[in-house]
Amino acid sequence: MKRLWNYIKRFFERLKSYISPVFIMLFVASFTLWYIAKLNYNYTTELDVKIRIGDSRFSVPCVVEGKGTNLFGYVLSTSRLNIPLSELEYSVMREVTELGSAPNDKMRLHLKPESLKNAISVRLSDINIRSIGSIPDIEVPKQLQ
């Protein structure tokens, strides 16, 4: 790592004799201002929205549309959306598997995509949710068992 740092240092010292430091500073400033100006446009992209429902945590791929500043802000934030189960429509599924001689029943919730899309849209009001991808089935929270 130290060797790489020395190489970069020597490169910039050599570059300094050919290019003015003021030029480099102004070049970086102009690039930054150009990038900020481009963030005012509307963009459509795919983002993974992090969701927490009860004890279950998962990501849902969503196609979203919004201003570049809002999308950039969401990408930088690492927060999860807390969605109560009472706001969602779901169906209860029972998985029956046999392990040896004793059956092992698991209860899972299958969330309806439209209700999850509406719940996400309410929490991300500055971003338009166009569509959502596959939603994993979640375990039944302890309150419902």
N, C-alpha and C positions, 0 to 999 in steps of 0.2 A: 504494500500500500504506500509506503514511504517512497519507494522507487517511482511509482506512478505519479505521486504528488510532485516529485522533483522533475520528472519529465514534463508535466503540465506547466510547472513554473518556468522551466527553460524555454518552452514553446512560447509562452506569453512575453518573456523578456526579449526573445528574438523577434516576435511579432511587433513589439513596441517600437523597434527601430524602423519598421516599415509603415506602420499605421499609427496615427495620432490617437492617444487615449480619449481625447475629446470627441473624435469621430466615433469611436466605439460606444461611448456613453450616449451620444445622440442617436446612434443606430439602435441601441437597446431601448431608449425612450420612445423612438418612433414605432418600433415593433410593438411595444406595450400599448401605446395609444391606438394603433391599428387593431390590435386584438380586442381591446375594450370596445371600440366602435363596432366590430363584427358581432359582439355579444348582444347587440340590440335587435338583431334579426330573429325571426321565428325559425325554429328547427324542429324536426321530427326525428326521434332516435329511439333506441331500445335501451331501457334501464332495468336493472334488477331492484325491485322495491322490497325492502326488508320489513317483514311483518311479524308481530307477536300477538298470538291469540291464546290467552291463558298461559299455560306453560310451554306451548309449542312455538318454536321460532323457525321461520323459513323465508325464502326469497321467491318472489314471483316475477318472471320476466314480463315487462309491460312495454307497449309501444306508446310513447308519450310525445306531446307536442307542447311547445312553450317558448318563451323568450330565452335566449342563450344565457342571460344572467341567472334566471331562475333554475334552468337545468344545471348550470355550472355549480350553483349554490347547493342543489340537492346532491350532486355527485360528491361534493366536498364534505357534506354532513354525513355522519355515520350513525344517525339515530334510526331506531326502528319505529314503525307505526304500531301503536297499541290499539287494537281493535277489539272491543268487547264482543263476545259471542252472541249477545242479544241483538246486535245490529245485523247479523248475517242470517241468510237462509241456508239450511243444510239438511242433509238426510243422514240418518244413522245407519251404518253398515256393520255387520257382525262378521268377523273372520273366524272361521272354525278350522283349526288345524289340529292334527293329532300327533302328539309327541309320545311315542311309546304306547302306553295303554290309557293315559289320562288325556282327555281333550283339553285344548288350550283356546279359550274364546277371547277374542280381542274386539273391542268396540272402537270403531273409527268413524270420524265425521267426514262426509263428502260435501265440501263447500260449493255453493252455486256461484259460478263465475260472475254473473251480473250483479249479485249482491256484494261480492267482494270488490268489484270494480267501482260500485257506487260508494262503498265505505272508503276506498282509497281516494276517490275523487273529492270527497268531503274534506279529507285531511290534507290533501295537496291541492288547494284551491287555485294556486297560481300556475299549475301545470295541468294540461288537458290529457286525461288518460284515454287513448284511442282504443286499445284492446289489451287484454291480459292473456298470458300464456297458460301453460298447464299448472294446475294447483295441486300440490300433494295432499293426500288425505291425512288428517291430523288425529291424534288420539283424543278420546273423550276427556274433557276436563273433569277433575274430581268432584266438582259441584254437581254435575249431571249424573254421575254414577250411582 
